[in-house]
């Protein structure tokens, strides 16, 4: 079913089987599997629920719908004895979700790190390769079709967050809505940040989805991250995606491939259909039977190293004031570098902290950003170790 059944799709299809009326599909008893690629929340949700209530299996790539209506969709599938499959919703054509749910079922997953938005990864890669500003690379990405005309969903981290919700369900057996964890995009990253990371910290900047379980407490977040060059994820560039997982039995696993696009998505969708066809009566549960998560860690309690870029006037006492504020909040400085000013202009001060509490670093940023000699909002990037 499509509202447009006249445009040439490059494939010969008998016009008799085309329809602009969705009920021709949902109410046809001879159709066993419905594929939903509409996207968004409505009418996709209504279509999928009606299909399952009519005894049809569903294949979808709709990560937004799954992330928002997970339990409703799963309950409907169970009540009606059908399956809903969604391999294409995370990682595009990468065989990721079924291997995670079944191939790694013998493991307690401990860590999930993901580069799972091709648009953001392409932009950061080109900024690093060419030394260009975010806005310049974004326009190029839009011209090439890698970014939407309204790229907010991708560059502000929301697409990544929705995919992380699905990964967390399959990995840890818990649904955490996006509003309950930290989500931050890449729009404030500059070539200066990327250059300092490469030259001084031997790291690259990636928009990272992070979910890790420690003693029953789940840490879940999305934000730009400095990834060491020797980490497997550091070499994931352009529009490619990758998910790095650690299981208590198997150890580290990396799944890598094209995260979006017509053909990679089609690969995953058709694979789901073939999976269902092999056993039409089989039902599938997603995630561990019993979740080991006792609570979700509040972002304020996260502890890591931080990179700071503070834009300030080159005056006596500036570094002393900033370091004093950090010290008062139990934040110690590992390294500091400052450019020389020209014509009394504000210059960047680059700092890397030792391990510090997120709550303290955020309080420090509020105080520092109000100082008279600080001329721009401070940029903060967390380090992956």
GIHUSUL-V827535 format. One record per helix or strand of 2 or more residues. SS is the DSSP state (@ for helix, = for strand). FROM is the first residue (numbers start at 1). LEN is the number of residues. If there is no record, write none. Layout:
{{SS | FROM | LEN} {SS | FROM | LEN}}
This chain:
{{@ | 15 | 3} {@ | 23 | 4} {= | 33 | 4} {@ | 44 | 10} {= | 57 | 4} {@ | 63 | 17} {= | 84 | 2} {@ | 87 | 3} {@ | 97 | 7} {= | 109 | 7} {@ | 118 | 13} {@ | 134 | 10} {@ | 152 | 4} {@ | 158 | 15} {@ | 178 | 3} {= | 182 | 2} {@ | 191 | 11} {= | 203 | 12} {= | 217 | 12} {@ | 232 | 4} {= | 240 | 8} {= | 251 | 8} {@ | 262 | 17} {= | 295 | 2} {@ | 299 | 3} {= | 303 | 2} {= | 306 | 7} {@ | 318 | 11} {= | 333 | 6} {= | 347 | 7} {= | 356 | 2} {@ | 358 | 12} {= | 379 | 6}}
